[in-house]
Every structure is written in C-alpha cells, then in structure tokens.
Amino acid sequence: MTVWQHLMQGDSLSRLVVLVLLLMSVATWVVVIWKVWMLRRAGPSVALAVSAFWQSANPADAMVRMRAIDVENLALPLVSAAMRVQADGPAGGAVTLAGQTPVEQRLTRLLRDALVSGQRRLQFGQVLLATVGATAPFVGLLGTVWGIYHALLGMGGGGVVGLEQVSGPVGEALVMTAAGLGVAIPAVLAYNVLGRWSAQIESALDAFAHDVRAWALASPQSLT
C-alpha cells in the first residue's frame, strides 16, 4: 500500500492537514505567478513613465504619454494628483476642510494618498506569503505528530508488532513533515525576492512623488 493510499485512508485530522497544505501551496503559487507577472510589467513601465513625464513639453502631453506607458497605473496617479491641485488653485475648488488647508499640505496629502495606493498594490499578497512561510511547517508538524501517535497506538495494541502496523503511520508522518517544508520554503523565498523587487519599485515611486511635488510648487501654473 502506498503512502498516498495511507493518507487517503487516514482519519479526518490527517485529511484536514493534507487539505490545508494543499490550499496553502495553491494559494502561494497563484500569488507568486501573479506578482511576478505584475512586477515584471510595473518596474520597466514606471521607469519609462517617469522618463516620459520629464521629456514632455507640457503636463497635458505628459499625461497622454504616461497613460500609454504606465500599464499598472502606478506613476500616473501622482501626476494626476498634482494637476488636480493646480486646477483647484489656492482656494481648493470647494468650501471643505480639504479645500481650506494650505495648498502645499493639500498637494502633499493627495500625493501621499496616490503613493500609498500604489504601494498597497505592490505589496498585495506579501502577507499571505509570510503567513504560509511561518505556519506551513507547523501544520506539517501537526500531521507528523498525529502520524507518530497512530504508530505508537499500533505498536502498543498488543500481540506481535508487524512492519505494516507502523509503516503506514510513520510514512504518513514523514510525508507530512516534507509537505510542510515543501510548502513553506517556496513561500519564504518568494516573500523575500518579491518583497525586495517591490521595494525597488516603491523607492522609485517615492522619489518621483517628491520630484512631482517640487515641480508642482515651482511650475508656471503657480499653486500659491
């Protein structure tokens, strides 16, 4: 009888552990594949969008060029926020608390909101990867302990202890240990690699946000 057959013939807890590890693995690889696809597009597009902004003749031309380049819509909202403040002018465009704040603070707030929104998109899935990396070994350990427990029951049941009485539970325990590590290791590696990749793009966006703020305050369409 194979180890898989032993797992399928196990009790509800053994099957639950297998199911949880399977779901963790599927969720991890879905997030990894999606984030790799997204970050591969976002990194070059942000760099090209920033370059297109500074090479444009005017803000309207910059918006058109960036809209075609910024495929993940990460840099464009920063420029849109600055242009919105420029359009509203010192009065803020409305009699609201936001409109009554000084124009520099209003510009900073809108740029910060746009930057945080982009960072949130770049960080999406990182919590899942960290959670899987931290908990999957313990889920596998639970299956290991449960398998050893069944092995001990088989050995203490009286009579002659045969190999088949303990081989199934022990094999199940070893598979659970390996499965827990097999799920956790890719999640931890992906968390570190993708987190560093995202941080590089976030750093570029943060620098661009500071530059856009300085440009907006010093541009011919004076905000003050």
Secondary structure, DSSP 4 states (H G I P E B T S, - for coil): --HHHHHHTS-HHHHHHHHHHHHHHHHHHHHHHHHHHHHHHHHHHHHHHHHHHHHSSSHHHHHHHHHHH-TT-SSHHHHHHHHHHHHHTTTTTSSSHHHHS-HHHHHHHHHHHHHHHHHHHHHTTHHHHHHHHHHHHHHHHHHHHHHHHHHHHHHTSSS---HHHHHHHHHHHHHHHHHHHHHHHHHHHHHHHHHHHHHHHHHHHHHHHHHHHHHHHHSSS---
